[in-house]
């Protein structure tokens, strides 16, 4: 958990430094692209570090929402008037991932395999590449929501299935 927070804290100065170096070496556009690319790589690395921690904390659970809000604040000024980035979709995918992490946190780490789809959608929505129109955002978020709801349904009935299996074993 602390590793991902450290990556987030270091990401801002690191991305600014990389951006300034490329600005001086090439042009301001190359510096700007390098700055945002470095920041995005750091956020993805922090998310993956949080995912692969053995024991989740409450800070780990809420990191995706924090990352998506920070990233949206960084990209919104550059995407005004262009279809570069959709902030509500990024924040929504962060909220859905947080919802899944919340459930995994309360189950003691069980059900991590269900996090694959929410993490992939979260990373996709955080990318500053957007297909024109809102179809890709609606499609990704609705698929993510369907996966989350299915996970919630399965997790709520897992205990019933487990209890039914043990009841049958005791009868034999």
C-alpha positions, 0 to 999 in steps of 0.5 A: 500500500505504501509503495503505491502511495510513494509512487503517486507522490513521486510521480508529479516531480518525476513527470515534471522533470522528464517533461522539462528535460524533453522540452529543453532537448526537443520542443514544448510539445514533446515535453508536455507529452513526456510529462503526461506519459510519465504521470500516466505510467506512474498512476498505472504502476501505483494501481497495479501495486495496490492490486498485488498487495497481499492485504488491502487497507482502506487506503488501498480501497480508495486509491483508484478514486483518488487517482482518477480525480487527480488524473482528470484534473490534470487532463481536463484543461487540455481536453476542453474543446477536443475529445481527448479525455472523458473525465466522468468516465474515468472517475466512474471507472475509479468508483466501480473499482473502489466498489470492487476493492471494498468488497474484496477488503471485507471478504479478507482478500477473496475474489481477487480474480473478479478485479481483472475487468474493473482494473482493465476498464479503469486503465482504459478510461485513464488513457488520454486516447478517446474514440470519437463519440461516447459509445466507447465510454458507455460500453466500457462503463456498462460492461464494468458495471455488469461485471461488478454487479455479477461479482456482488451477486456471486459474493452475496450467494457464495456463503449459501452455496458453501453452506448447502455443500457442507450440509449435503456432505454431513448427510452422507 
